[in-house]
Amino acid sequence: MESRVYTELRRPLRAVPLLRDVLGRYDPTHARELALYLSWLAVALIDANEPEEAAVTAERIIALSADLASDRTAERIKVVFSRLADFRDVPEVRGLLDGTA
């Protein structure tokens, strides 16, 4: 929860390490929760001006969410894509947003 708060406060230097730690220990069988936490990581990476890594993280979210029927996950993907739109000139982001990644 602390990492999510730092993400919402746009404090990526605090959020990213916490999220990476949590995600490193997260049970991969909980795809929905993993996708949600990855979405906060992607947003924190965007705030840290790391759009390439955020795009890679977004691809992982999409892969995890493919078989999920979760409105919350779908909404978080929209948030990530919206935030990534500011970095459309970055090839990794452009490929993701254009569906060619």
N, CA, C and O atoms as CSV, one atom per row, in Angstrom:
chain,resi,resn,atom,element,x,y,z
A,1,MET,N,N,0.828,-1.193,0.000
A,1,MET,CA,C,0.000,0.000,0.000
A,1,MET,C,C,0.876,1.262,0.000
A,1,MET,O,O,0.552,2.247,-0.663
A,2,GLU,N,N,1.975,1.225,0.739
A,2,GLU,CA,C,2.870,2.379,0.805
A,2,GLU,C,C,3.381,2.763,-0.585
A,2,GLU,O,O,3.473,3.945,-0.917
A,3,SER,N,N,3.709,1.759,-1.387
A,3,SER,CA,C,4.217,2.032,-2.732
A,3,SER,C,C,3.152,2.684,-3.607
A,3,SER,O,O,3.461,3.552,-4.424
A,4,ARG,N,N,1.924,2.275,-3.440
A,4,ARG,CA,C,0.836,2.878,-4.207
A,4,ARG,C,C,0.641,4.339,-3.819
A,4,ARG,O,O,0.378,5.184,-4.674
A,5,VAL,N,N,0.770,4.630,-2.541
A,5,VAL,CA,C,0.645,6.011,-2.070
A,5,VAL,C,C,1.739,6.872,-2.695
A,5,VAL,O,O,1.468,7.966,-3.190
A,6,TYR,N,N,2.974,6.376,-2.671
A,6,TYR,CA,C,4.067,7.128,-3.285
A,6,TYR,C,C,3.847,7.312,-4.783
A,6,TYR,O,O,4.203,8.350,-5.341
A,7,THR,N,N,3.268,6.316,-5.430
A,7,THR,CA,C,2.964,6.452,-6.850
A,7,THR,C,C,1.936,7.556,-7.076
A,7,THR,O,O,2.111,8.405,-7.951
A,8,GLU,N,N,0.874,7.542,-6.294
A,8,GLU,CA,C,-0.169,8.561,-6.445
A,8,GLU,C,C,0.358,9.963,-6.118
A,8,GLU,O,O,-0.112,10.954,-6.678
A,9,LEU,N,N,1.331,10.040,-5.214
A,9,LEU,CA,C,1.929,11.330,-4.866
A,9,LEU,C,C,3.010,11.750,-5.864
A,9,LEU,O,O,3.625,12.806,-5.725
A,10,ARG,N,N,3.226,10.906,-6.868
A,10,ARG,CA,C,4.255,11.135,-7.892
A,10,ARG,C,C,5.644,11.265,-7.267
A,10,ARG,O,O,6.403,12.195,-7.538
A,11,ARG,N,N,5.929,10.283,-6.419
A,11,ARG,CA,C,7.242,10.179,-5.776
A,11,ARG,C,C,7.908,8.894,-6.252
A,11,ARG,O,O,8.060,7.953,-5.472
A,12,PRO,N,N,8.308,8.842,-7.523
A,12,PRO,CA,C,8.802,7.593,-8.101
A,12,PRO,C,C,10.076,7.057,-7.455
A,12,PRO,O,O,10.279,5.844,-7.417
A,13,LEU,N,N,10.930,7.930,-6.953
A,13,LEU,CA,C,12.157,7.439,-6.332
A,13,LEU,C,C,11.872,6.622,-5.079
A,13,LEU,O,O,12.682,5.785,-4.681
A,14,ARG,N,N,10.738,6.862,-4.469
A,14,ARG,CA,C,10.320,6.052,-3.317
A,14,ARG,C,C,9.460,4.870,-3.763
A,14,ARG,O,O,9.557,3.777,-3.204
A,15,ALA,N,N,8.631,5.092,-4.757
A,15,ALA,CA,C,7.674,4.061,-5.184
A,15,ALA,C,C,8.338,2.894,-5.907
A,15,ALA,O,O,8.044,1.734,-5.614
A,16,VAL,N,N,9.226,3.191,-6.844
A,16,VAL,CA,C,9.791,2.132,-7.699
A,16,VAL,C,C,10.500,1.048,-6.894
A,16,VAL,O,O,10.218,-0.130,-7.114
A,17,PRO,N,N,11.405,1.382,-5.973
A,17,PRO,CA,C,12.070,0.307,-5.227
A,17,PRO,C,C,11.096,-0.542,-4.403
A,17,PRO,O,O,11.245,-1.760,-4.314
A,18,LEU,N,N,10.112,0.107,-3.811
A,18,LEU,CA,C,9.118,-0.639,-3.025
A,18,LEU,C,C,8.313,-1.573,-3.915
A,18,LEU,O,O,8.082,-2.730,-3.563
A,19,LEU,N,N,7.892,-1.075,-5.059
A,19,LEU,CA,C,7.104,-1.902,-5.975
A,19,LEU,C,C,7.931,-3.066,-6.514
A,19,LEU,O,O,7.435,-4.188,-6.616
A,20,ARG,N,N,9.171,-2.804,-6.854
A,20,ARG,CA,C,10.027,-3.897,-7.342
A,20,ARG,C,C,10.221,-4.962,-6.272
A,20,ARG,O,O,10.231,-6.157,-6.570
A,21,ASP,N,N,10.375,-4.532,-5.040
A,21,ASP,CA,C,10.529,-5.487,-3.942
A,21,ASP,C,C,9.272,-6.336,-3.789
A,21,ASP,O,O,9.356,-7.560,-3.691
A,22,VAL,N,N,8.122,-5.696,-3.770
A,22,VAL,CA,C,6.849,-6.417,-3.630
A,22,VAL,C,C,6.648,-7.368,-4.809
A,22,VAL,O,O,6.294,-8.533,-4.623
A,23,LEU,N,N,6.875,-6.869,-6.015
A,23,LEU,CA,C,6.654,-7.684,-7.208
A,23,LEU,C,C,7.629,-8.858,-7.288
A,23,LEU,O,O,7.297,-9.910,-7.834
A,24,GLY,N,N,8.806,-8.677,-6.753
A,24,GLY,CA,C,9.783,-9.749,-6.752
A,24,GLY,C,C,9.394,-10.923,-5.877
A,24,GLY,O,O,9.880,-12.038,-6.060
A,25,ARG,N,N,8.516,-10.663,-4.926
A,25,ARG,CA,C,8.070,-11.714,-4.006
A,25,ARG,C,C,6.626,-12.148,-4.259
A,25,ARG,O,O,6.097,-13.001,-3.546
A,26,TYR,N,N,5.991,-11.559,-5.275
A,26,TYR,CA,C,4.566,-11.799,-5.483
A,26,TYR,C,C,4.313,-13.152,-6.139
A,26,TYR,O,O,5.045,-13.566,-7.038
A,27,ASP,N,N,3.294,-13.816,-5.691
A,27,ASP,CA,C,2.902,-15.114,-6.239
A,27,ASP,C,C,2.354,-14.910,-7.653
A,27,ASP,O,O,1.324,-14.260,-7.828
A,28,PRO,N,N,3.034,-15.460,-8.659
A,28,PRO,CA,C,2.601,-15.231,-10.048
A,28,PRO,C,C,1.255,-15.852,-10.399
A,28,PRO,O,O,0.697,-15.556,-11.455
A,29,THR,N,N,0.729,-16.703,-9.536
A,29,THR,CA,C,-0.581,-17.289,-9.822
A,29,THR,C,C,-1.718,-16.299,-9.555
A,29,THR,O,O,-2.862,-16.554,-9.931
A,30,HIS,N,N,-1.412,-15.187,-8.918
A,30,HIS,CA,C,-2.411,-14.146,-8.662
A,30,HIS,C,C,-2.289,-13.077,-9.748
A,30,HIS,O,O,-1.850,-11.956,-9.490
A,31,ALA,N,N,-2.683,-13.442,-10.954
A,31,ALA,CA,C,-2.464,-12.602,-12.134
A,31,ALA,C,C,-3.119,-11.231,-12.014
A,31,ALA,O,O,-2.511,-10.231,-12.393
A,32,ARG,N,N,-4.321,-11.161,-11.507
A,32,ARG,CA,C,-5.016,-9.878,-11.414
A,32,ARG,C,C,-4.257,-8.915,-10.512
A,32,ARG,O,O,-3.999,-7.775,-10.899
A,33,GLU,N,N,-3.898,-9.362,-9.315
A,33,GLU,CA,C,-3.195,-8.501,-8.376
A,33,GLU,C,C,-1.811,-8.130,-8.904
A,33,GLU,O,O,-1.357,-6.999,-8.732
A,34,LEU,N,N,-1.152,-9.079,-9.540
A,34,LEU,CA,C,0.158,-8.812,-10.126
A,34,LEU,C,C,0.040,-7.747,-11.210
A,34,LEU,O,O,0.856,-6.827,-11.269
A,35,ALA,N,N,-0.963,-7.864,-12.060
A,35,ALA,CA,C,-1.181,-6.862,-13.113
A,35,ALA,C,C,-1.466,-5.484,-12.517
A,35,ALA,O,O,-0.988,-4.473,-13.032
A,36,LEU,N,N,-2.233,-5.443,-11.448
A,36,LEU,CA,C,-2.534,-4.157,-10.816
A,36,LEU,C,C,-1.275,-3.514,-10.255
A,36,LEU,O,O,-1.030,-2.329,-10.479
A,37,TYR,N,N,-0.478,-4.287,-9.529
A,37,TYR,CA,C,0.752,-3.726,-8.975
A,37,TYR,C,C,1.733,-3.326,-10.076
A,37,TYR,O,O,2.444,-2.330,-9.941
A,38,LEU,N,N,1.773,-4.084,-11.148
A,38,LEU,CA,C,2.611,-3.698,-12.284
A,38,LEU,C,C,2.134,-2.377,-12.891
A,38,LEU,O,O,2.941,-1.597,-13.397
A,39,SER,N,N,0.830,-2.131,-12.841
A,39,SER,CA,C,0.325,-0.871,-13.384
A,39,SER,C,C,0.827,0.316,-12.568
A,39,SER,O,O,1.136,1.369,-13.125
A,40,TRP,N,N,0.908,0.149,-11.258
A,40,TRP,CA,C,1.453,1.232,-10.436
A,40,TRP,C,C,2.951,1.393,-10.698
A,40,TRP,O,O,3.467,2.511,-10.687
A,41,LEU,N,N,3.646,0.285,-10.931
A,41,LEU,CA,C,5.056,0.374,-11.277
A,41,LEU,C,C,5.224,1.125,-12.599
A,41,LEU,O,O,6.094,1.989,-12.710
A,42,ALA,N,N,4.411,0.809,-13.589
A,42,ALA,CA,C,4.506,1.485,-14.884
A,42,ALA,C,C,4.301,2.990,-14.726
A,42,ALA,O,O,5.044,3.777,-15.313
A,43,VAL,N,N,3.322,3.393,-13.955
A,43,VAL,CA,C,3.060,4.821,-13.731
A,43,VAL,C,C,4.237,5.468,-13.003
A,43,VAL,O,O,4.649,6.573,-13.355
A,44,ALA,N,N,4.778,4.792,-11.997
A,44,ALA,CA,C,5.936,5.335,-11.281
A,44,ALA,C,C,7.137,5.473,-12.216
A,44,ALA,O,O,7.890,6.442,-12.123
A,45,LEU,N,N,7.313,4.515,-13.105
A,45,LEU,CA,C,8.406,4.592,-14.073
A,45,LEU,C,C,8.205,5.762,-15.034
A,45,LEU,O,O,9.169,6.426,-15.415
A,46,ILE,N,N,6.973,6.013,-15.419
A,46,ILE,CA,C,6.672,7.171,-16.265
A,46,ILE,C,C,7.043,8.453,-15.520
A,46,ILE,O,O,7.665,9.352,-16.087
A,47,ASP,N,N,6.657,8.527,-14.250
A,47,ASP,CA,C,6.989,9.706,-13.445
A,47,ASP,C,C,8.494,9.855,-13.244
A,47,ASP,O,O,8.988,10.962,-13.031
A,48,ALA,N,N,9.222,8.742,-13.311
A,48,ALA,CA,C,10.679,8.769,-13.180
A,48,ALA,C,C,11.358,9.025,-14.528
A,48,ALA,O,O,12.583,8.957,-14.632
A,49,ASN,N,N,10.567,9.316,-15.549
A,49,ASN,CA,C,11.066,9.573,-16.900
A,49,ASN,C,C,11.783,8.350,-17.477
A,49,ASN,O,O,12.851,8.461,-18.079
A,50,GLU,N,N,11.175,7.197,-17.280
A,50,GLU,CA,C,11.688,5.930,-17.810
A,50,GLU,C,C,10.613,5.291,-18.700
A,50,GLU,O,O,10.107,4.214,-18.385
A,51,PRO,N,N,10.265,5.954,-19.811
A,51,PRO,CA,C,9.157,5.457,-20.631
A,51,PRO,C,C,9.431,4.102,-21.284
A,51,PRO,O,O,8.505,3.317,-21.483
A,52,GLU,N,N,10.701,3.817,-21.620
A,52,GLU,CA,C,11.006,2.521,-22.240
A,52,GLU,C,C,10.685,1.381,-21.283
A,52,GLU,O,O,10.049,0.399,-21.666
A,53,GLU,N,N,11.122,1.516,-20.051
A,53,GLU,CA,C,10.854,0.473,-19.060
A,53,GLU,C,C,9.363,0.413,-18.720
A,53,GLU,O,O,8.819,-0.665,-18.481
A,54,ALA,N,N,8.715,1.560,-18.701
A,54,ALA,CA,C,7.268,1.589,-18.464
A,54,ALA,C,C,6.532,0.851,-19.576
A,54,ALA,O,O,5.558,0.148,-19.308
A,55,ALA,N,N,6.983,0.999,-20.816
A,55,ALA,CA,C,6.350,0.308,-21.949
A,55,ALA,C,C,6.524,-1.201,-21.824
A,55,ALA,O,O,5.590,-1.958,-22.089
A,56,VAL,N,N,7.708,-1.640,-21.425
A,56,VAL,CA,C,7.945,-3.080,-21.216
A,56,VAL,C,C,7.039,-3.594,-20.103
A,56,VAL,O,O,6.470,-4.680,-20.214
A,57,THR,N,N,6.907,-2.831,-19.049
A,57,THR,CA,C,6.033,-3.221,-17.934
A,57,THR,C,C,4.586,-3.273,-18.396
A,57,THR,O,O,3.846,-4.175,-18.003
A,58,ALA,N,N,4.173,-2.325,-19.221
A,58,ALA,CA,C,2.801,-2.311,-19.753
A,58,ALA,C,C,2.533,-3.545,-20.610
A,58,ALA,O,O,1.439,-4.108,-20.562
A,59,GLU,N,N,3.516,-3.962,-21.385
A,59,GLU,CA,C,3.352,-5.187,-22.175
A,59,GLU,C,C,3.102,-6.387,-21.272
A,59,GLU,O,O,2.293,-7.258,-21.591
A,60,ARG,N,N,3.796,-6.426,-20.153
A,60,ARG,CA,C,3.597,-7.528,-19.194
A,60,ARG,C,C,2.187,-7.467,-18.587
A,60,ARG,O,O,1.546,-8.500,-18.393
A,61,ILE,N,N,1.719,-6.269,-18.294
A,61,ILE,CA,C,0.362,-6.106,-17.750
A,61,ILE,C,C,-0.658,-6.646,-18.749
A,61,ILE,O,O,-1.577,-7.377,-18.379
A,62,ILE,N,N,-0.489,-6.283,-20.003
A,62,ILE,CA,C,-1.421,-6.724,-21.046
A,62,ILE,C,C,-1.408,-8.240,-21.160
A,62,ILE,O,O,-2.464,-8.863,-21.269
A,63,ALA,N,N,-0.229,-8.834,-21.136
A,63,ALA,CA,C,-0.124,-10.296,-21.225
A,63,ALA,C,C,-0.811,-10.971,-20.040
A,63,ALA,O,O,-1.520,-11.962,-20.213
A,64,LEU,N,N,-0.602,-10.439,-18.847
A,64,LEU,CA,C,-1.237,-11.021,-17.658
A,64,LEU,C,C,-2.749,-10.844,-17.684
A,64,LEU,O,O,-3.484,-11.693,-17.181
A,65,SER,N,N,-3.211,-9.752,-18.263
A,65,SER,CA,C,-4.633,-9.410,-18.238
A,65,SER,C,C,-5.435,-10.050,-19.363
A,65,SER,O,O,-6.664,-9.978,-19.370
A,66,ALA,N,N,-4.753,-10.669,-20.302
A,66,ALA,CA,C,-5.435,-11.197,-21.490
A,66,ALA,C,C,-6.586,-12.130,-21.145
A,66,ALA,O,O,-7.612,-12.115,-21.826
A,67,ASP,N,N,-6.440,-12.931,-20.116
A,67,ASP,CA,C,-7.475,-13.903,-19.765
A,67,ASP,C,C,-8.274,-13.494,-18.530
A,67,ASP,O,O,-8.993,-14.307,-17.950
A,68,LEU,N,N,-8.143,-12.233,-18.134
A,68,LEU,CA,C,-8.856,-11.766,-16.944
A,68,LEU,C,C,-10.102,-10.980,-17.333
A,68,LEU,O,O,-10.104,-10.234,-18.313
A,69,ALA,N,N,-11.131,-11.156,-16.567
A,69,ALA,CA,C,-12.340,-10.344,-16.728
A,69,ALA,C,C,-12.390,-9.394,-15.540
A,69,ALA,O,O,-13.181,-9.577,-14.615
A,70,SER,N,N,-11.541,-8.384,-15.578
A,70,SER,CA,C,-11.418,-7.457,-14.457
A,70,SER,C,C,-11.560,-6.020,-14.940
A,70,SER,O,O,-10.721,-5.515,-15.686
A,71,ASP,N,N,-12.623,-5.377,-14.506
A,71,ASP,CA,C,-12.824,-3.974,-14.862
A,71,ASP,C,C,-11.718,-3.098,-14.287
A,71,ASP,O,O,-11.280,-2.138,-14.920
A,72,ARG,N,N,-11.274,-3.440,-13.080
A,72,ARG,CA,C,-10.237,-2.636,-12.434
A,72,ARG,C,C,-8.915,-2.725,-13.199
A,72,ARG,O,O,-8.241,-1.713,-13.395
A,73,THR,N,N,-8.552,-3.903,-13.622
A,73,THR,CA,C,-7.327,-4.067,-14.404
A,73,THR,C,C,-7.443,-3.339,-15.736
A,73,THR,O,O,-6.499,-2.675,-16.164
A,74,ALA,N,N,-8.575,-3.455,-16.381
A,74,ALA,CA,C,-8.795,-2.759,-17.654
A,74,ALA,C,C,-8.678,-1.247,-17.464
A,74,ALA,O,O,-8.108,-0.556,-18.308
A,75,GLU,N,N,-9.209,-0.744,-16.377
A,75,GLU,CA,C,-9.130,0.688,-16.096
A,75,GLU,C,C,-7.686,1.124,-15.839
A,75,GLU,O,O,-7.270,2.192,-16.289
A,76,ARG,N,N,-6.928,0.306,-15.124
A,76,ARG,CA,C,-5.522,0.630,-14.856
A,76,ARG,C,C,-4.710,0.628,-16.153
A,76,ARG,O,O,-3.805,1.448,-16.313
A,77,ILE,N,N,-5.019,-0.273,-17.068
A,77,ILE,CA,C,-4.324,-0.284,-18.361
A,77,ILE,C,C,-4.596,1.033,-19.098
A,77,ILE,O,O,-3.693,1.597,-19.714
A,78,LYS,N,N,-5.838,1.519,-19.033
A,78,LYS,CA,C,-6.170,2.799,-19.662
A,78,LYS,C,C,-5.350,3.935,-19.055
A,78,LYS,O,O,-4.881,4.821,-19.769
A,79,VAL,N,N,-5.181,3.904,-17.738
A,79,VAL,CA,C,-4.390,4.937,-17.054
A,79,VAL,C,C,-2.947,4.899,-17.547
A,79,VAL,O,O,-2.364,5.937,-17.860
A,80,VAL,N,N,-2.373,3.699,-17.614
A,80,VAL,CA,C,-0.990,3.557,-18.070
A,80,VAL,C,C,-0.850,4.063,-19.506
A,80,VAL,O,O,0.072,4.821,-19.809
A,81,PHE,N,N,-1.757,3.651,-20.387
A,81,PHE,CA,C,-1.684,4.088,-21.784
A,81,PHE,C,C,-1.845,5.598,-21.896
A,81,PHE,O,O,-1.163,6.237,-22.697
A,82,SER,N,N,-2.726,6.164,-21.112
A,82,SER,CA,C,-2.929,7.605,-21.129
A,82,SER,C,C,-1.652,8.340,-20.730
A,82,SER,O,O,-1.269,9.329,-21.354
A,83,ARG,N,N,-1.009,7.846,-19.694
A,83,ARG,CA,C,0.233,8.470,-19.227
A,83,ARG,C,C,1.377,8.260,-20.218
A,83,ARG,O,O,2.229,9.134,-20.380
A,84,LEU,N,N,1.397,7.102,-20.879
A,84,LEU,CA,C,2.443,6.830,-21.871
A,84,LEU,C,C,2.301,7.683,-23.122
A,84,LEU,O,O,3.279,7.899,-23.837
A,85,ALA,N,N,1.103,8.166,-23.391
A,85,ALA,CA,C,0.855,8.951,-24.603
A,85,ALA,C,C,1.779,10.163,-24.707
A,85,ALA,O,O,2.092,10.607,-25.812
A,86,ASP,N,N,2.212,10.696,-23.582
A,86,ASP,CA,C,3.129,11.838,-23.590
A,86,ASP,C,C,4.501,11.464,-24.144
A,86,ASP,O,O,5.301,12.342,-24.466
A,87,PHE,N,N,4.776,10.162,-24.254
A,87,PHE,CA,C,6.079,9.683,-24.708
A,87,PHE,C,C,5.975,8.953,-26.051
A,87,PHE,O,O,6.780,8.070,-26.345
A,88,ARG,N,N,4.996,9.319,-26.848
A,88,ARG,CA,C,4.761,8.645,-28.125
A,88,ARG,C,C,5.980,8.682,-29.039
A,88,ARG,O,O,6.118,7.823,-29.910
A,89,ASP,N,N,6.857,9.647,-28.863
A,89,ASP,CA,C,8.040,9.742,-29.713
A,89,ASP,C,C,9.101,8.695,-29.367
A,89,ASP,O,O,10.055,8.523,-30.125
A,90,VAL,N,N,8.959,8.006,-28.257
A,90,VAL,CA,C,9.885,6.936,-27.865
A,90,VAL,C,C,9.458,5.667,-28.611
A,90,VAL,O,O,8.302,5.257,-28.504
A,91,PRO,N,N,10.364,5.043,-29.358
A,91,PRO,CA,C,9.981,3.895,-30.194
A,91,PRO,C,C,9.252,2.775,-29.444
A,91,PRO,O,O,8.272,2.237,-29.959
A,92,GLU,N,N,9.703,2.416,-28.252
A,92,GLU,CA,C,9.047,1.346,-27.494
A,92,GLU,C,C,7.616,1.716,-27.124
A,92,GLU,O,O,6.721,0.870,-27.137
A,93,VAL,N,N,7.415,2.966,-26.800
A,93,VAL,CA,C,6.071,3.441,-26.445
A,93,VAL,C,C,5.193,3.501,-27.680
A,93,VAL,O,O,4.045,3.057,-27.660
A,94,ARG,N,N,5.734,4.049,-28.748
A,94,ARG,CA,C,4.965,4.137,-29.994
A,94,ARG,C,C,4.520,2.748,-30.457
A,94,ARG,O,O,3.373,2.566,-30.866
A,95,GLY,N,N,5.429,1.767,-30.392
A,95,GLY,CA,C,5.075,0.412,-30.784
A,95,GLY,C,C,3.970,-0.161,-29.928
A,95,GLY,O,O,3.071,-0.831,-30.438
A,96,LEU,N,N,4.023,0.093,-28.634
A,96,LEU,CA,C,2.980,-0.395,-27.733
A,96,LEU,C,C,1.646,0.282,-28.027
A,96,LEU,O,O,0.619,-0.386,-28.145
A,97,LEU,N,N,1.665,1.591,-28.145
A,97,LEU,CA,C,0.419,2.339,-28.373
A,97,LEU,C,C,-0.194,2.049,-29.736
A,97,LEU,O,O,-1.413,2.089,-29.902
A,98,ASP,N,N,0.658,1.759,-30.699
A,98,ASP,CA,C,0.166,1.438,-32.032
A,98,ASP,C,C,-0.162,-0.047,-32.194
A,98,ASP,O,O,-0.656,-0.472,-33.239
A,99,GLY,N,N,0.116,-0.826,-31.154
A,99,GLY,CA,C,-0.176,-2.253,-31.198
A,99,GLY,C,C,0.822,-3.068,-31.991
A,99,GLY,O,O,0.519,-4.177,-32.431
A,100,THR,N,N,2.012,-2.522,-32.175
A,100,THR,CA,C,3.029,-3.241,-32.948
A,100,THR,C,C,4.186,-3.706,-32.090
A,100,THR,O,O,5.182,-4.212,-32.608
A,101,ALA,N,N,4.066,-3.539,-30.785
A,101,ALA,CA,C,5.174,-3.935,-29.888
A,101,ALA,C,C,5.280,-5.439,-29.777
A,101,ALA,O,O,6.150,-5.947,-29.070
